[in-house]
Structures are given as structure tokens and as C-alpha cells.
Amino acid sequence: MFVSFGMAEHLNGECVLRFDDTNPEAEKQEYIDHIQDIVAWMGWKPSKASTHSTLCSCACTVLQVVHT
């Protein structure tokens, strides 16, 4: 996390906190909340939180637009 958030901060960029949701039915909100609490405790502020499937969906949409 230090590299991702630190590099974004160094370059005046943004860092997205991405959760791996390969098995969304097994994911509990308490785990997500705990991870977000730890990230905040470490002093990092993600620009947003997202899931792997959301990012993949966006990438697929961009590729479809580019190739049409």
C-alpha cells in the first residue's frame, strides 16, 4: 500500500482502494469496513473504493468504444 498511495501522493495523483471480489458472495461487509479503517489509520485517503469486477467492467466498456 505504501508504494501505491505514496506514489500517488508524490505525483499529485489519486489512488483507488480496490477490493478483490472474485467471490462476492463470501465477502462480508465487516472485512471491507475493517480494511478501510486500517487504511485510514495509516493516514492514507483513497480517492474512491472500487471492486475488481467494477474496474474490469469499465475497462471492457472503454475497449468496446475504442474498437467500434
mmJSON file of the N, C-alpha and C atoms, coordinates in Angstrom:
{"data_MODEL":{"atom_site":{
"group_PDB":["ATOM","ATOM","ATOM","ATOM","ATOM","ATOM","ATOM","ATOM","ATOM","ATOM","ATOM","ATOM","ATOM","ATOM","ATOM","ATOM","ATOM","ATOM","ATOM","ATOM","ATOM","ATOM","ATOM","ATOM","ATOM","ATOM","ATOM","ATOM","ATOM","ATOM","ATOM","ATOM","ATOM","ATOM","ATOM","ATOM","ATOM","ATOM","ATOM","ATOM","ATOM","ATOM","ATOM","ATOM","ATOM","ATOM","ATOM","ATOM","ATOM","ATOM","ATOM","ATOM","ATOM","ATOM","ATOM","ATOM","ATOM","ATOM","ATOM","ATOM","ATOM","ATOM","ATOM","ATOM","ATOM","ATOM","ATOM","ATOM","ATOM","ATOM","ATOM","ATOM","ATOM","ATOM","ATOM","ATOM","ATOM","ATOM","ATOM","ATOM","ATOM","ATOM","ATOM","ATOM","ATOM","ATOM","ATOM","ATOM","ATOM","ATOM","ATOM","ATOM","ATOM","ATOM","ATOM","ATOM","ATOM","ATOM","ATOM","ATOM","ATOM","ATOM","ATOM","ATOM","ATOM","ATOM","ATOM","ATOM","ATOM","ATOM","ATOM","ATOM","ATOM","ATOM","ATOM","ATOM","ATOM","ATOM","ATOM","ATOM","ATOM","ATOM","ATOM","ATOM","ATOM","ATOM","ATOM","ATOM","ATOM","ATOM","ATOM","ATOM","ATOM","ATOM","ATOM","ATOM","ATOM","ATOM","ATOM","ATOM","ATOM","ATOM","ATOM","ATOM","ATOM","ATOM","ATOM","ATOM","ATOM","ATOM","ATOM","ATOM","ATOM","ATOM","ATOM","ATOM","ATOM","ATOM","ATOM","ATOM","ATOM","ATOM","ATOM","ATOM","ATOM","ATOM","ATOM","ATOM","ATOM","ATOM","ATOM","ATOM","ATOM","ATOM","ATOM","ATOM","ATOM","ATOM","ATOM","ATOM","ATOM","ATOM","ATOM","ATOM","ATOM","ATOM","ATOM","ATOM","ATOM","ATOM","ATOM","ATOM","ATOM","ATOM","ATOM","ATOM","ATOM","ATOM","ATOM","ATOM","ATOM","ATOM","ATOM","ATOM"],
"id":[1,2,3,4,5,6,7,8,9,10,11,12,13,14,15,16,17,18,19,20,21,22,23,24,25,26,27,28,29,30,31,32,33,34,35,36,37,38,39,40,41,42,43,44,45,46,47,48,49,50,51,52,53,54,55,56,57,58,59,60,61,62,63,64,65,66,67,68,69,70,71,72,73,74,75,76,77,78,79,80,81,82,83,84,85,86,87,88,89,90,91,92,93,94,95,96,97,98,99,100,101,102,103,104,105,106,107,108,109,110,111,112,113,114,115,116,117,118,119,120,121,122,123,124,125,126,127,128,129,130,131,132,133,134,135,136,137,138,139,140,141,142,143,144,145,146,147,148,149,150,151,152,153,154,155,156,157,158,159,160,161,162,163,164,165,166,167,168,169,170,171,172,173,174,175,176,177,178,179,180,181,182,183,184,185,186,187,188,189,190,191,192,193,194,195,196,197,198,199,200,201,202,203,204],
"type_symbol":["N","C","C","N","C","C","N","C","C","N","C","C","N","C","C","N","C","C","N","C","C","N","C","C","N","C","C","N","C","C","N","C","C","N","C","C","N","C","C","N","C","C","N","C","C","N","C","C","N","C","C","N","C","C","N","C","C","N","C","C","N","C","C","N","C","C","N","C","C","N","C","C","N","C","C","N","C","C","N","C","C","N","C","C","N","C","C","N","C","C","N","C","C","N","C","C","N","C","C","N","C","C","N","C","C","N","C","C","N","C","C","N","C","C","N","C","C","N","C","C","N","C","C","N","C","C","N","C","C","N","C","C","N","C","C","N","C","C","N","C","C","N","C","C","N","C","C","N","C","C","N","C","C","N","C","C","N","C","C","N","C","C","N","C","C","N","C","C","N","C","C","N","C","C","N","C","C","N","C","C","N","C","C","N","C","C","N","C","C","N","C","C","N","C","C","N","C","C","N","C","C","N","C","C"],
"label_atom_id":["N","CA","C","N","CA","C","N","CA","C","N","CA","C","N","CA","C","N","CA","C","N","CA","C","N","CA","C","N","CA","C","N","CA","C","N","CA","C","N","CA","C","N","CA","C","N","CA","C","N","CA","C","N","CA","C","N","CA","C","N","CA","C","N","CA","C","N","CA","C","N","CA","C","N","CA","C","N","CA","C","N","CA","C","N","CA","C","N","CA","C","N","CA","C","N","CA","C","N","CA","C","N","CA","C","N","CA","C","N","CA","C","N","CA","C","N","CA","C","N","CA","C","N","CA","C","N","CA","C","N","CA","C","N","CA","C","N","CA","C","N","CA","C","N","CA","C","N","CA","C","N","CA","C","N","CA","C","N","CA","C","N","CA","C","N","CA","C","N","CA","C","N","CA","C","N","CA","C","N","CA","C","N","CA","C","N","CA","C","N","CA","C","N","CA","C","N","CA","C","N","CA","C","N","CA","C","N","CA","C","N","CA","C","N","CA","C","N","CA","C","N","CA","C","N","CA","C","N","CA","C","N","CA","C","N","CA","C"],
"label_alt_id":[null,null,null,null,null,null,null,null,null,null,null,null,null,null,null,null,null,null,null,null,null,null,null,null,null,null,null,null,null,null,null,null,null,null,null,null,null,null,null,null,null,null,null,null,null,null,null,null,null,null,null,null,null,null,null,null,null,null,null,null,null,null,null,null,null,null,null,null,null,null,null,null,null,null,null,null,null,null,null,null,null,null,null,null,null,null,null,null,null,null,null,null,null,null,null,null,null,null,null,null,null,null,null,null,null,null,null,null,null,null,null,null,null,null,null,null,null,null,null,null,null,null,null,null,null,null,null,null,null,null,null,null,null,null,null,null,null,null,null,null,null,null,null,null,null,null,null,null,null,null,null,null,null,null,null,null,null,null,null,null,null,null,null,null,null,null,null,null,null,null,null,null,null,null,null,null,null,null,null,null,null,null,null,null,null,null,null,null,null,null,null,null,null,null,null,null,null,null,null,null,null,null,null,null],
"label_comp_id":["MET","MET","MET","PHE","PHE","PHE","VAL","VAL","VAL","SER","SER","SER","PHE","PHE","PHE","GLY","GLY","GLY","MET","MET","MET","ALA","ALA","ALA","GLU","GLU","GLU","HIS","HIS","HIS","LEU","LEU","LEU","ASN","ASN","ASN","GLY","GLY","GLY","GLU","GLU","GLU","CYS","CYS","CYS","VAL","VAL","VAL","LEU","LEU","LEU","ARG","ARG","ARG","PHE","PHE","PHE","ASP","ASP","ASP","ASP","ASP","ASP","THR","THR","THR","ASN","ASN","ASN","PRO","PRO","PRO","GLU","GLU","GLU","ALA","ALA","ALA","GLU","GLU","GLU","LYS","LYS","LYS","GLN","GLN","GLN","GLU","GLU","GLU","TYR","TYR","TYR","ILE","ILE","ILE","ASP","ASP","ASP","HIS","HIS","HIS","ILE","ILE","ILE","GLN","GLN","GLN","ASP","ASP","ASP","ILE","ILE","ILE","VAL","VAL","VAL","ALA","ALA","ALA","TRP","TRP","TRP","MET","MET","MET","GLY","GLY","GLY","TRP","TRP","TRP","LYS","LYS","LYS","PRO","PRO","PRO","SER","SER","SER","LYS","LYS","LYS","ALA","ALA","ALA","SER","SER","SER","THR","THR","THR","HIS","HIS","HIS","SER","SER","SER","THR","THR","THR","LEU","LEU","LEU","CYS","CYS","CYS","SER","SER","SER","CYS","CYS","CYS","ALA","ALA","ALA","CYS","CYS","CYS","THR","THR","THR","VAL","VAL","VAL","LEU","LEU","LEU","GLN","GLN","GLN","VAL","VAL","VAL","VAL","VAL","VAL","HIS","HIS","HIS","THR","THR","THR"],
"label_asym_id":["A","A","A","A","A","A","A","A","A","A","A","A","A","A","A","A","A","A","A","A","A","A","A","A","A","A","A","A","A","A","A","A","A","A","A","A","A","A","A","A","A","A","A","A","A","A","A","A","A","A","A","A","A","A","A","A","A","A","A","A","A","A","A","A","A","A","A","A","A","A","A","A","A","A","A","A","A","A","A","A","A","A","A","A","A","A","A","A","A","A","A","A","A","A","A","A","A","A","A","A","A","A","A","A","A","A","A","A","A","A","A","A","A","A","A","A","A","A","A","A","A","A","A","A","A","A","A","A","A","A","A","A","A","A","A","A","A","A","A","A","A","A","A","A","A","A","A","A","A","A","A","A","A","A","A","A","A","A","A","A","A","A","A","A","A","A","A","A","A","A","A","A","A","A","A","A","A","A","A","A","A","A","A","A","A","A","A","A","A","A","A","A","A","A","A","A","A","A","A","A","A","A","A","A"],
"label_entity_id":["1","1","1","1","1","1","1","1","1","1","1","1","1","1","1","1","1","1","1","1","1","1","1","1","1","1","1","1","1","1","1","1","1","1","1","1","1","1","1","1","1","1","1","1","1","1","1","1","1","1","1","1","1","1","1","1","1","1","1","1","1","1","1","1","1","1","1","1","1","1","1","1","1","1","1","1","1","1","1","1","1","1","1","1","1","1","1","1","1","1","1","1","1","1","1","1","1","1","1","1","1","1","1","1","1","1","1","1","1","1","1","1","1","1","1","1","1","1","1","1","1","1","1","1","1","1","1","1","1","1","1","1","1","1","1","1","1","1","1","1","1","1","1","1","1","1","1","1","1","1","1","1","1","1","1","1","1","1","1","1","1","1","1","1","1","1","1","1","1","1","1","1","1","1","1","1","1","1","1","1","1","1","1","1","1","1","1","1","1","1","1","1","1","1","1","1","1","1","1","1","1","1","1","1"],
"label_seq_id":[1,1,1,2,2,2,3,3,3,4,4,4,5,5,5,6,6,6,7,7,7,8,8,8,9,9,9,10,10,10,11,11,11,12,12,12,13,13,13,14,14,14,15,15,15,16,16,16,17,17,17,18,18,18,19,19,19,20,20,20,21,21,21,22,22,22,23,23,23,24,24,24,25,25,25,26,26,26,27,27,27,28,28,28,29,29,29,30,30,30,31,31,31,32,32,32,33,33,33,34,34,34,35,35,35,36,36,36,37,37,37,38,38,38,39,39,39,40,40,40,41,41,41,42,42,42,43,43,43,44,44,44,45,45,45,46,46,46,47,47,47,48,48,48,49,49,49,50,50,50,51,51,51,52,52,52,53,53,53,54,54,54,55,55,55,56,56,56,57,57,57,58,58,58,59,59,59,60,60,60,61,61,61,62,62,62,63,63,63,64,64,64,65,65,65,66,66,66,67,67,67,68,68,68],
"pdbx_PDB_ins_code":[null,null,null,null,null,null,null,null,null,null,null,null,null,null,null,null,null,null,null,null,null,null,null,null,null,null,null,null,null,null,null,null,null,null,null,null,null,null,null,null,null,null,null,null,null,null,null,null,null,null,null,null,null,null,null,null,null,null,null,null,null,null,null,null,null,null,null,null,null,null,null,null,null,null,null,null,null,null,null,null,null,null,null,null,null,null,null,null,null,null,null,null,null,null,null,null,null,null,null,null,null,null,null,null,null,null,null,null,null,null,null,null,null,null,null,null,null,null,null,null,null,null,null,null,null,null,null,null,null,null,null,null,null,null,null,null,null,null,null,null,null,null,null,null,null,null,null,null,null,null,null,null,null,null,null,null,null,null,null,null,null,null,null,null,null,null,null,null,null,null,null,null,null,null,null,null,null,null,null,null,null,null,null,null,null,null,null,null,null,null,null,null,null,null,null,null,null,null,null,null,null,null,null,null],
"Cartn_x":[0.817,0.0,0.866,2.012,2.861,3.261,3.59,4.014,2.851,1.678,0.532,0.115,-0.147,-0.59,0.55,1.747,2.89,3.233,3.189,3.489,2.415,1.161,0.079,0.255,0.595,0.804,1.996,3.082,4.301,4.05,3.203,2.933,1.66,1.12,-0.13,-1.26,-1.277,-2.312,-3.329,-4.053,-5.071,-4.804,-5.268,-5.133,-6.505,-6.906,-8.186,-7.934,-8.729,-8.661,-9.519,-8.857,-9.568,-9.687,-10.902,-11.162,-11.306,-10.643,-10.747,-12.052,-12.949,-14.271,-14.485,-13.479,-13.597,-14.682,-15.041,-16.115,-17.011,-17.805,-18.57,-19.545,-20.05,-20.992,-20.322,-19.02,-18.298,-17.749,-17.773,-17.233,-18.226,-17.719,-18.56,-18.222,-19.238,-19.045,-18.083,-18.074,-17.198,-15.721,-15.365,-13.986,-13.634,-14.543,-14.331,-14.195,-15.081,-15.022,-13.698,-13.257,-12.009,-10.813,-10.776,-9.686,-9.689,-10.863,-10.954,-10.503,-10.839,-10.392,-8.867,-8.263,-6.802,-6.132,-6.663,-6.104,-6.172,-7.297,-7.444,-6.481,-6.334,-5.438,-3.994,-3.649,-2.303,-2.117,-3.195,-3.101,-3.356,-3.748,-3.992,-5.452,-5.675,-7.036,-7.253,-7.882,-8.132,-9.103,-8.938,-9.859,-11.24,-11.281,-12.538,-12.212,-13.235,-13.09,-13.856,-13.294,-13.912,-13.648,-14.279,-14.046,-13.389,-12.77,-12.112,-13.108,-14.308,-15.284,-15.746,-15.841,-16.231,-15.17,-13.895,-12.823,-12.751,-12.945,-12.932,-14.077,-15.232,-16.385,-16.116,-15.498,-15.167,-14.149,-13.149,-12.121,-12.733,-13.639,-14.295,-15.11,-15.778,-16.574,-15.665,-14.545,-13.601,-13.081,-12.721,-12.204,-13.266,-14.509,-15.575,-15.751,-15.669,-15.824,-14.656,-13.461,-12.262,-12.26,-12.767,-12.713,-13.962,-14.837,-16.01,-15.888],
"Cartn_y":[-1.181,0.0,1.251,1.166,2.341,2.791,1.842,2.197,2.844,2.24,2.766,4.146,4.266,5.549,6.562,6.103,7.004,7.567,6.729,7.196,8.169,7.851,8.754,10.115,10.091,11.351,12.111,11.406,12.016,12.672,12.047,12.562,13.402,13.767,14.543,13.838,12.53,11.74,11.226,10.237,9.621,8.13,7.535,6.099,5.529,4.52,3.855,2.634,2.505,1.319,0.25,-0.775,-1.805,-3.071,-3.559,-4.802,-5.933,-7.034,-8.215,-8.918,-8.967,-9.568,-10.782,-11.64,-12.828,-13.767,-13.64,-14.448,-13.529,-12.658,-11.644,-12.204,-13.403,-13.983,-14.273,-14.512,-14.846,-13.608,-12.474,-11.253,-10.686,-10.346,-9.748,-8.273,-7.451,-6.016,-5.673,-6.467,-6.186,-6.226,-7.094,-7.153,-5.901,-5.493,-4.279,-3.071,-2.967,-1.854,-1.852,-3.032,-3.132,-2.7,-3.115,-2.71,-1.203,-0.614,0.841,1.552,1.003,1.581,1.539,0.428,0.297,1.296,1.422,2.37,3.794,4.157,5.487,5.647,4.605,4.654,4.893,4.333,4.52,5.914,6.673,8.037,8.194,7.121,7.182,7.532,8.279,8.668,8.304,7.164,6.784,7.76,7.949,8.832,8.208,6.874,6.136,4.674,3.93,2.487,1.819,0.745,0.046,-1.446,-2.206,-3.645,-4.033,-5.175,-5.688,-5.794,-6.311,-6.503,-5.172,-4.13,-2.808,-2.26,-2.386,-1.892,-2.667,-3.975,-4.784,-4.402,-4.138,-3.733,-2.407,-1.466,-0.175,-0.347,-1.173,-1.411,-2.036,-2.981,-3.623,-2.612,-1.711,-0.668,0.236,0.649,1.504,0.788,-0.471,-1.221,-1.364,-1.558,-1.678,-0.365,0.752,2.057,2.327,1.998,2.253,1.426,0.208,-0.685,-0.643,0.332,0.446,1.62],
"Cartn_z":[0.0,0.0,0.0,0.672,0.727,-0.667,-1.528,-2.884,-3.637,-3.6,-4.354,-3.867,-2.571,-2.03,-2.032,-1.691,-1.654,-3.022,-4.044,-5.402,-5.888,-5.595,-5.989,-5.313,-4.036,-3.319,-3.887,-4.145,-4.682,-6.04,-6.849,-8.195,-8.278,-7.104,-7.04,-7.786,-7.666,-8.326,-7.331,-7.744,-6.911,-6.813,-5.737,-5.565,-5.231,-5.978,-5.764,-4.878,-3.833,-2.983,-3.646,-4.188,-4.944,-4.117,-4.015,-3.314,-4.328,-4.046,-4.895,-4.556,-5.503,-5.267,-6.161,-6.213,-7.052,-6.551,-5.287,-4.719,-3.874,-4.531,-3.814,-2.776,-3.001,-2.043,-0.702,-0.723,0.5,1.219,0.551,1.15,2.157,3.325,4.36,4.477,4.686,4.812,5.947,7.001,8.138,7.722,6.778,6.312,5.508,4.666,3.869,4.787,5.772,6.721,7.484,7.889,8.648,7.796,6.562,5.664,5.485,5.282,5.129,6.403,7.566,8.837,8.953,8.549,8.612,7.674,6.468,5.502,6.064,6.665,7.268,8.449,9.266,10.42,9.966,8.812,8.275,7.673,7.59,7.086,5.598,4.94,3.51,3.244,2.176,1.785,0.323,0.078,-1.316,-1.976,-3.277,-3.998,-4.08,-4.096,-4.043,-3.774,-3.434,-3.26,-4.387,-4.886,-6.003,-5.859,-6.73,-6.753,-8.065,-8.061,-9.26,-10.415,-10.139,-11.209,-11.795,-10.962,-11.457,-12.405,-12.013,-12.871,-14.18,-14.111,-15.338,-16.259,-15.683,-16.474,-17.189,-16.468,-17.081,-18.201,-17.966,-18.988,-20.232,-20.043,-21.193,-21.981,-21.289,-21.957,-22.779,-22.206,-22.933,-24.167,-24.031,-25.181,-26.273,-25.892,-26.877,-27.643,-26.928,-27.58,-28.507,-28.084,-28.888,-30.167,-30.094,-31.245,-32.119,-31.921,-32.786,-33.711],
"occupancy":[1.0,1.0,1.0,1.0,1.0,1.0,1.0,1.0,1.0,1.0,1.0,1.0,1.0,1.0,1.0,1.0,1.0,1.0,1.0,1.0,1.0,1.0,1.0,1.0,1.0,1.0,1.0,1.0,1.0,1.0,1.0,1.0,1.0,1.0,1.0,1.0,1.0,1.0,1.0,1.0,1.0,1.0,1.0,1.0,1.0,1.0,1.0,1.0,1.0,1.0,1.0,1.0,1.0,1.0,1.0,1.0,1.0,1.0,1.0,1.0,1.0,1.0,1.0,1.0,1.0,1.0,1.0,1.0,1.0,1.0,1.0,1.0,1.0,1.0,1.0,1.0,1.0,1.0,1.0,1.0,1.0,1.0,1.0,1.0,1.0,1.0,1.0,1.0,1.0,1.0,1.0,1.0,1.0,1.0,1.0,1.0,1.0,1.0,1.0,1.0,1.0,1.0,1.0,1.0,1.0,1.0,1.0,1.0,1.0,1.0,1.0,1.0,1.0,1.0,1.0,1.0,1.0,1.0,1.0,1.0,1.0,1.0,1.0,1.0,1.0,1.0,1.0,1.0,1.0,1.0,1.0,1.0,1.0,1.0,1.0,1.0,1.0,1.0,1.0,1.0,1.0,1.0,1.0,1.0,1.0,1.0,1.0,1.0,1.0,1.0,1.0,1.0,1.0,1.0,1.0,1.0,1.0,1.0,1.0,1.0,1.0,1.0,1.0,1.0,1.0,1.0,1.0,1.0,1.0,1.0,1.0,1.0,1.0,1.0,1.0,1.0,1.0,1.0,1.0,1.0,1.0,1.0,1.0,1.0,1.0,1.0,1.0,1.0,1.0,1.0,1.0,1.0,1.0,1.0,1.0,1.0,1.0,1.0,1.0,1.0,1.0,1.0,1.0,1.0],
"B_iso_or_equiv":[0.0,0.0,0.0,0.0,0.0,0.0,0.0,0.0,0.0,0.0,0.0,0.0,0.0,0.0,0.0,0.0,0.0,0.0,0.0,0.0,0.0,0.0,0.0,0.0,0.0,0.0,0.0,0.0,0.0,0.0,0.0,0.0,0.0,0.0,0.0,0.0,0.0,0.0,0.0,0.0,0.0,0.0,0.0,0.0,0.0,0.0,0.0,0.0,0.0,0.0,0.0,0.0,0.0,0.0,0.0,0.0,0.0,0.0,0.0,0.0,0.0,0.0,0.0,0.0,0.0,0.0,0.0,0.0,0.0,0.0,0.0,0.0,0.0,0.0,0.0,0.0,0.0,0.0,0.0,0.0,0.0,0.0,0.0,0.0,0.0,0.0,0.0,0.0,0.0,0.0,0.0,0.0,0.0,0.0,0.0,0.0,0.0,0.0,0.0,0.0,0.0,0.0,0.0,0.0,0.0,0.0,0.0,0.0,0.0,0.0,0.0,0.0,0.0,0.0,0.0,0.0,0.0,0.0,0.0,0.0,0.0,0.0,0.0,0.0,0.0,0.0,0.0,0.0,0.0,0.0,0.0,0.0,0.0,0.0,0.0,0.0,0.0,0.0,0.0,0.0,0.0,0.0,0.0,0.0,0.0,0.0,0.0,0.0,0.0,0.0,0.0,0.0,0.0,0.0,0.0,0.0,0.0,0.0,0.0,0.0,0.0,0.0,0.0,0.0,0.0,0.0,0.0,0.0,0.0,0.0,0.0,0.0,0.0,0.0,0.0,0.0,0.0,0.0,0.0,0.0,0.0,0.0,0.0,0.0,0.0,0.0,0.0,0.0,0.0,0.0,0.0,0.0,0.0,0.0,0.0,0.0,0.0,0.0,0.0,0.0,0.0,0.0,0.0,0.0],
"pdbx_formal_charge":[null,null,null,null,null,null,null,null,null,null,null,null,null,null,null,null,null,null,null,null,null,null,null,null,null,null,null,null,null,null,null,null,null,null,null,null,null,null,null,null,null,null,null,null,null,null,null,null,null,null,null,null,null,null,null,null,null,null,null,null,null,null,null,null,null,null,null,null,null,null,null,null,null,null,null,null,null,null,null,null,null,null,null,null,null,null,null,null,null,null,null,null,null,null,null,null,null,null,null,null,null,null,null,null,null,null,null,null,null,null,null,null,null,null,null,null,null,null,null,null,null,null,null,null,null,null,null,null,null,null,null,null,null,null,null,null,null,null,null,null,null,null,null,null,null,null,null,null,null,null,null,null,null,null,null,null,null,null,null,null,null,null,null,null,null,null,null,null,null,null,null,null,null,null,null,null,null,null,null,null,null,null,null,null,null,null,null,null,null,null,null,null,null,null,null,null,null,null,null,null,null,null,null,null],
"auth_seq_id":[1,1,1,2,2,2,3,3,3,4,4,4,5,5,5,6,6,6,7,7,7,8,8,8,9,9,9,10,10,10,11,11,11,12,12,12,13,13,13,14,14,14,15,15,15,16,16,16,17,17,17,18,18,18,19,19,19,20,20,20,21,21,21,22,22,22,23,23,23,24,24,24,25,25,25,26,26,26,27,27,27,28,28,28,29,29,29,30,30,30,31,31,31,32,32,32,33,33,33,34,34,34,35,35,35,36,36,36,37,37,37,38,38,38,39,39,39,40,40,40,41,41,41,42,42,42,43,43,43,44,44,44,45,45,45,46,46,46,47,47,47,48,48,48,49,49,49,50,50,50,51,51,51,52,52,52,53,53,53,54,54,54,55,55,55,56,56,56,57,57,57,58,58,58,59,59,59,60,60,60,61,61,61,62,62,62,63,63,63,64,64,64,65,65,65,66,66,66,67,67,67,68,68,68],
"auth_comp_id":["MET","MET","MET","PHE","PHE","PHE","VAL","VAL","VAL","SER","SER","SER","PHE","PHE","PHE","GLY","GLY","GLY","MET","MET","MET","ALA","ALA","ALA","GLU","GLU","GLU","HIS","HIS","HIS","LEU","LEU","LEU","ASN","ASN","ASN","GLY","GLY","GLY","GLU","GLU","GLU","CYS","CYS","CYS","VAL","VAL","VAL","LEU","LEU","LEU","ARG","ARG","ARG","PHE","PHE","PHE","ASP","ASP","ASP","ASP","ASP","ASP","THR","THR","THR","ASN","ASN","ASN","PRO","PRO","PRO","GLU","GLU","GLU","ALA","ALA","ALA","GLU","GLU","GLU","LYS","LYS","LYS","GLN","GLN","GLN","GLU","GLU","GLU","TYR","TYR","TYR","ILE","ILE","ILE","ASP","ASP","ASP","HIS","HIS","HIS","ILE","ILE","ILE","GLN","GLN","GLN","ASP","ASP","ASP","ILE","ILE","ILE","VAL","VAL","VAL","ALA","ALA","ALA","TRP","TRP","TRP","MET","MET","MET","GLY","GLY","GLY","TRP","TRP","TRP","LYS","LYS","LYS","PRO","PRO","PRO","SER","SER","SER","LYS","LYS","LYS","ALA","ALA","ALA","SER","SER","SER","THR","THR","THR","HIS","HIS","HIS","SER","SER","SER","THR","THR","THR","LEU","LEU","LEU","CYS","CYS","CYS","SER","SER","SER","CYS","CYS","CYS","ALA","ALA","ALA","CYS","CYS","CYS","THR","THR","THR","VAL","VAL","VAL","LEU","LEU","LEU","GLN","GLN","GLN","VAL","VAL","VAL","VAL","VAL","VAL","HIS","HIS","HIS","THR","THR","THR"],
"auth_asym_id":["A","A","A","A","A","A","A","A","A","A","A","A","A","A","A","A","A","A","A","A","A","A","A","A","A","A","A","A","A","A","A","A","A","A","A","A","A","A","A","A","A","A","A","A","A","A","A","A","A","A","A","A","A","A","A","A","A","A","A","A","A","A","A","A","A","A","A","A","A","A","A","A","A","A","A","A","A","A","A","A","A","A","A","A","A","A","A","A","A","A","A","A","A","A","A","A","A","A","A","A","A","A","A","A","A","A","A","A","A","A","A","A","A","A","A","A","A","A","A","A","A","A","A","A","A","A","A","A","A","A","A","A","A","A","A","A","A","A","A","A","A","A","A","A","A","A","A","A","A","A","A","A","A","A","A","A","A","A","A","A","A","A","A","A","A","A","A","A","A","A","A","A","A","A","A","A","A","A","A","A","A","A","A","A","A","A","A","A","A","A","A","A","A","A","A","A","A","A","A","A","A","A","A","A"],
"auth_atom_id":["N","CA","C","N","CA","C","N","CA","C","N","CA","C","N","CA","C","N","CA","C","N","CA","C","N","CA","C","N","CA","C","N","CA","C","N","CA","C","N","CA","C","N","CA","C","N","CA","C","N","CA","C","N","CA","C","N","CA","C","N","CA","C","N","CA","C","N","CA","C","N","CA","C","N","CA","C","N","CA","C","N","CA","C","N","CA","C","N","CA","C","N","CA","C","N","CA","C","N","CA","C","N","CA","C","N","CA","C","N","CA","C","N","CA","C","N","CA","C","N","CA","C","N","CA","C","N","CA","C","N","CA","C","N","CA","C","N","CA","C","N","CA","C","N","CA","C","N","CA","C","N","CA","C","N","CA","C","N","CA","C","N","CA","C","N","CA","C","N","CA","C","N","CA","C","N","CA","C","N","CA","C","N","CA","C","N","CA","C","N","CA","C","N","CA","C","N","CA","C","N","CA","C","N","CA","C","N","CA","C","N","CA","C","N","CA","C","N","CA","C","N","CA","C","N","CA","C","N","CA","C","N","CA","C","N","CA","C"],
"pdbx_PDB_model_num":[1,1,1,1,1,1,1,1,1,1,1,1,1,1,1,1,1,1,1,1,1,1,1,1,1,1,1,1,1,1,1,1,1,1,1,1,1,1,1,1,1,1,1,1,1,1,1,1,1,1,1,1,1,1,1,1,1,1,1,1,1,1,1,1,1,1,1,1,1,1,1,1,1,1,1,1,1,1,1,1,1,1,1,1,1,1,1,1,1,1,1,1,1,1,1,1,1,1,1,1,1,1,1,1,1,1,1,1,1,1,1,1,1,1,1,1,1,1,1,1,1,1,1,1,1,1,1,1,1,1,1,1,1,1,1,1,1,1,1,1,1,1,1,1,1,1,1,1,1,1,1,1,1,1,1,1,1,1,1,1,1,1,1,1,1,1,1,1,1,1,1,1,1,1,1,1,1,1,1,1,1,1,1,1,1,1,1,1,1,1,1,1,1,1,1,1,1,1,1,1,1,1,1,1]
}}}
